[in-house]
């Protein structure tokens, strides 16, 4: 970071408080230090037979969920603690998390939790509304930056730093959301609590995306009509994923793959089937291997995004043998050029 950039970071504030000055450096895998003991049961009134409200089911530091990074590069040396989500002014939701370095070496946060335009933040964290089947991306300030806190500098062994991100609020009455980050398994059912805090700054609501892009403008991407109560089948348009006659995923495919991977992470399935299909243009000698190669490309990309360790993938290419629409029309051919991802819910 240049001296100018450093000065800008020091002068910026988020949520009415100075920006954080610590972070993590992804440079080594050290010995794991036991984190602070959180095993105690802080429950509710022992004389009460009812479960305490969710906001009381936090530990003494206010955390409701904990995860270690699942990234093979990071090992298990970063601990992420999440607090209950806070509903602010009825219009925004604040995610607050603590990132702890449990190794015996230093880390710098850099882009471990962020996109490259918002380094040293948690801008790549998202919120998922399971009821609405939608993903909430971070709110933005007037300059286009993430409405986040930013950290700077190295986080020494055993030290922690807080990171916060603002998101558009879900529909009224939503009680919980799932938190996702690039380096951990999802944090399911994080409760939403009312906050007396105000937003404090002018901002633009972040995007709210359909979880499986059912209404994708390119067509052919969404839930299959073969979906059952037990099994989910997602159709991915090859025209969105690949260039013509190519099996290399385009940059436009990244967001779709990420969303499908998130659905797999939230499912109970231990087997995911990825099948490639083409239209009937060309010969089987071309279509059969192309459909297989495209299935393998999607499988490889999903395997990198899925955070659960117990998931295995099976791939198959069907060429033009299993159309879902009329190959005599351009619209039908477009629908037939697809990759299907199927797994148990």
C-alpha positions in Angstrom: 0.0 0.0 0.0 1.4 3.5 -0.9 1.8 6.2 1.7 -1.1 8.1 0.1 -3.3 5.0 0.3 -2.3 4.4 3.9 -3.2 8.0 4.8 -6.6 7.6 3.1 -7.3 4.4 5.1 -6.3 6.1 8.3 -8.6 9.1 7.7 -11.7 7.1 6.7 -14.2 5.9 9.2 -17.1 3.4 9.1 -20.1 3.2 11.4 -18.9 6.3 13.3 -15.6 4.9 14.6 -12.0 4.9 13.3 -10.9 2.3 10.9 -9.2 -0.8 12.3 -5.5 -1.0 12.2 -4.8 -4.7 12.2 -5.1 -7.6 9.7 -3.7 -10.9 8.6 -0.9 -12.0 6.3 -1.2 -15.2 4.3 2.4 -16.2 4.4 2.8 -19.3 6.4 1.1 -22.2 8.2 2.1 -22.0 11.9 1.4 -24.2 14.9 -2.2 -23.8 16.0 -2.6 -22.0 19.4 -5.7 -23.0 21.3 -8.2 -20.1 21.1 -9.8 -18.7 24.2 -12.0 -21.3 25.8 -15.6 -20.9 24.5 -16.9 -24.2 25.6 -18.9 -23.0 28.6 -22.7 -23.1 28.4 -24.0 -19.7 29.0 -27.6 -20.9 28.3 -30.4 -19.1 30.1 -32.1 -19.3 33.5 -31.4 -22.9 34.7 -34.8 -22.9 36.3 -36.5 -22.2 33.0 -37.6 -25.0 30.8 -37.8 -22.8 27.7 -34.8 -22.1 25.4 -33.4 -18.6 25.9 -33.9 -16.1 23.0 -31.3 -16.4 20.3 -29.7 -13.1 21.1 -28.8 -14.6 24.5 -27.2 -17.7 23.1 -23.9 -15.9 22.6 -20.7 -16.4 24.4 -19.2 -13.9 26.9 -17.8 -11.9 24.0 -21.0 -11.7 22.1 -20.2 -14.3 19.4 -22.9 -16.7 18.2 -20.9 -18.8 15.7 -17.3 -19.7 15.1 -15.4 -21.3 12.2 -11.8 -21.9 11.2 -10.8 -21.2 7.6 -11.3 -24.1 5.2 -8.7 -22.8 2.8 -5.9 -25.3 2.2 -3.5 -22.4 1.7 -4.3 -21.0 5.1 -4.6 -24.2 7.0 -6.7 -23.8 10.2 -4.8 -20.7 11.5 -7.6 -18.1 11.1 -10.6 -18.2 13.4 -13.7 -16.3 12.3 -16.2 -15.4 15.1 -19.6 -14.0 14.0 -21.9 -11.9 16.1 -25.7 -11.7 15.7 -26.7 -9.5 12.7 -28.0 -6.0 13.5 -30.9 -4.5 11.8 -30.3 -0.7 11.5 -33.0 1.8 10.8 -35.1 -1.1 9.4 -33.2 -0.6 6.1 -29.7 -2.1 6.5 -28.2 -5.1 8.2 -24.7 -5.0 9.8 -22.5 -8.1 9.9 -19.8 -7.9 12.6 -17.1 -10.5 12.8 -13.8 -11.0 14.6 -10.8 -12.5 12.8 -8.2 -14.1 15.0 -4.7 -15.3 14.2 -4.3 -18.6 16.0 -0.9 -19.4 14.5 2.6 -18.5 15.8 3.3 -16.2 12.9 2.0 -12.9 11.5 -0.7 -12.5 8.8 -2.0 -9.6 6.7 -5.6 -9.7 5.7 -5.1 -8.5 2.2 -7.8 -10.0 -0.1 -8.5 -13.1 2.0 -12.0 -11.9 2.8 -12.4 -9.1 0.2 -12.5 -8.3 -3.5 -9.5 -6.6 -5.0 -11.2 -3.1 -4.9 -11.7 -3.3 -1.1 -8.5 -4.9 0.2 -8.2 -5.5 3.9 -11.9 -5.7 4.5 -14.6 -8.4 4.5 -16.3 -7.1 1.3 -16.6 -10.6 -0.2 -18.8 -11.8 2.7 -22.4 -12.2 1.7 -25.8 -12.8 3.4 -28.2 -15.4 2.1 -32.0 -15.2 2.7 -33.1 -18.8 2.6 -36.8 -17.9 2.5 -36.4 -15.5 -0.5 -33.7 -17.6 -2.1 -31.5 -14.5 -2.5 -28.0 -13.4 -1.9 -27.3 -9.9 -0.4 -24.1 -8.1 -1.5 -22.5 -5.2 0.5 -23.9 -1.7 0.5 -21.6 0.9 -1.2 -20.6 4.5 -0.2 -20.8 7.4 -2.6 -17.3 6.8 -3.9 -18.2 3.2 -4.9 -16.3 1.5 -2.0 -17.7 -1.1 0.2 -19.6 0.2 3.3 -17.1 -1.7 5.4 -14.5 -1.3 8.1 -11.0 -1.6 6.8 -8.0 -3.1 8.5 -4.3 -2.3 7.8 -1.1 -3.8 9.0 0.0 -7.2 10.3 -1.9 -9.2 12.8 0.6 -10.7 15.2 0.3 -14.3 16.6 -2.7 -14.5 19.0 -4.1 -11.1 18.0 -7.6 -10.4 16.6 -9.3 -7.6 14.6 -13.0 -6.7 14.1 -14.5 -6.3 10.6 -18.0 -5.0 9.8 -20.0 -4.9 6.6 -23.3 -3.2 5.8 -25.9 -5.0 3.6 -29.5 -4.2 2.4 -32.1 -5.5 4.8 -34.2 -8.6 4.0 -38.0 -8.4 4.1 -39.7 -7.3 7.3 -40.1 -10.2 9.7 -37.0 -12.1 8.6 -35.4 -13.6 11.7 -32.1 -14.9 10.5 -29.8 -15.1 7.5 -26.8 -17.3 6.5 -23.4 -15.6 6.4 -20.9 -16.8 3.7 -17.2 -15.9 3.4 -14.6 -17.0 0.9 -12.5 -18.9 3.5 -15.0 -20.6 5.8 -18.0 -22.9 5.7 -21.3 -21.0 5.8 -22.6 -19.7 9.1 -26.2 -20.9 9.1 -29.2 -19.1 10.7 -27.4 -16.2 12.3 -30.2 -14.3 14.1 -31.1 -10.7 13.3 -31.5 -8.3 16.3 -32.8 -4.7 16.4 -30.1 -2.1 16.8 -30.5 1.5 18.1 -27.5 2.5 15.9 -28.0 4.7 12.8 -26.3 4.1 9.4 -24.3 7.4 9.8 -23.3 7.8 6.2 -24.9 8.1 2.8 -24.9 4.8 0.9 -26.4 2.9 -1.9 -28.0 -0.5 -1.3 -26.0 -3.5 -2.4 -27.4 -5.9 -5.0 -29.8 -8.6 -4.0 -29.3 -11.5 -6.4 -31.5 -14.6 -7.1 -29.6 -17.5 -5.5 -29.6 -19.6 -8.6 -30.1 -16.8 -11.2 -33.4 -18.2 -12.3 -34.2 -15.0 -14.2 -30.9 -14.7 -15.9 -31.3 -12.6 -19.0 -29.3 -14.9 -21.2 -31.9 -17.7 -20.7 -31.5 -21.3 -19.9 -30.1 -20.8 -16.4 -32.2 -21.7 -13.4 -33.9 -24.6 -11.6 -34.9 -27.6 -13.7 -38.5 -28.6 -13.9 -37.3 -32.1 -12.9 -36.6 -30.8 -9.4 -38.2 -32.9 -6.6 -38.7 -32.5 -2.9 -35.6 -34.5 -2.3 -33.4 -33.5 -5.2 -32.3 -30.1 -6.7 -31.3 -29.8 -10.3 -29.9 -26.6 -11.6 -29.6 -25.8 -15.4 -26.6 -23.7 -16.4 -26.7 -22.2 -19.9 -23.6 -23.1 -21.9 -24.0 -19.7 -23.7 -23.4 -18.0 -20.3 -20.6 -20.3 -19.2 -18.6 -20.8 -22.3 -17.5 -19.2 -25.6 -18.6 -20.9 -28.8 -17.1 -24.4 -29.1 -15.0 -23.8 -26.0 -14.9 -25.7 -22.7 -13.0 -22.9 -20.8 -15.3 -21.0 -18.4 -15.6 -17.3 -19.1 -15.3 -14.6 -16.4 -19.1 -14.2 -16.5 -19.4 -17.7 -15.1 -17.6 -16.9 -11.8 -20.7 -15.5 -10.0 -22.9 -18.3 -11.2 -20.5 -21.0 -10.1 -20.1 -19.3 -6.7 -23.9 -19.3 -6.1 -24.3 -22.9 -7.1 -21.4 -23.9 -4.8 -23.2 -22.0 -2.0 -26.3 -24.1 -2.6 -24.3 -27.3 -2.5 -22.7 -26.2 0.8 -26.1 -25.6 2.3 -27.4 -29.0 1.1 -27.1 -32.4 2.8 -25.8 -34.1 -0.3 -22.5 -35.9 -0.4 -22.6 -36.5 -4.2 -23.0 -33.9 -6.9 -23.6 -35.0 -10.5 -22.5 -32.6 -13.3 -23.8 -33.4 -16.8 -22.9 -31.6 -20.1 -25.3 -31.3 -23.1 -25.1 -29.8 -26.5 -27.6 -29.0 -29.3 -27.7 -31.2 -32.4 -25.5 -28.9 -34.6 -22.3 -30.7 -35.6 -21.4 -34.3 -35.2 -21.3 -36.7 -32.2 -17.5 -36.8 -32.7 -17.4 -33.1 -31.7 -20.4 -32.8 -29.4 -19.8 -35.8 -27.1 -16.3 -34.8 -26.0 -17.2 -31.1 -25.8 -20.1 -31.9 -23.5 -17.9 -34.0 -21.3 -15.1 -31.3 -21.2 -17.7 -28.6 -20.2 -19.0 -30.8 -17.4 -15.5 -31.3 -16.2 -14.8 -27.6 -16.3 -17.9 -26.8 -14.2 -17.0 -29.7 -11.8 -13.5 -28.3 -11.3 -14.7 -24.8 -10.6 -17.3 -26.0 -8.2 -14.8 -28.2 -6.3 -12.7 -25.1 -5.7 -15.7 -23.1 -4.3 -17.5 -25.8 -2.2 -16.2 -25.7 1.3 -17.6 -28.9 2.7 -15.0 -31.8 2.8 -17.5 -34.6 2.3 -18.7 -33.8 -1.3 -17.7 -35.9 -4.3 -18.4 -35.1 -7.9 -19.4 -37.2 -10.8 -19.3 -35.9 -14.4 -20.8 -37.1 -17.7 -21.2 -35.8 -21.2 -24.3 -36.6 -23.2 -23.7 -34.7 -26.4 -27.0 -34.0 -28.1 -28.7 -37.2 -27.0 -30.9 -35.7 -24.3 -32.5 -32.4 -25.6 -35.0 -30.5 -23.4 -36.3 -28.3 -26.3 -36.9 -28.4 -30.0 -33.6 -28.4 -31.9 -35.3 -27.0 -35.0 -35.4 -23.5 -33.5 -32.6 -21.2 -32.3 -34.3 -20.8 -28.9 -34.6 -24.6 -28.5 -30.9 -25.1 -29.4 -29.9 -22.5 -26.9 -31.9 -24.3 -24.1 -30.2 -27.6 -25.1 -26.7 -26.2 -24.8 -26.5 -26.6 -21.0 -24.7 -28.1 -18.0 -26.9 -29.6 -15.3 -25.8 -29.8 -11.6 -27.9 -32.2 -9.5 -27.7 -33.0 -5.8 -29.9 -33.9 -2.8 -31.3 -31.0 -0.9 
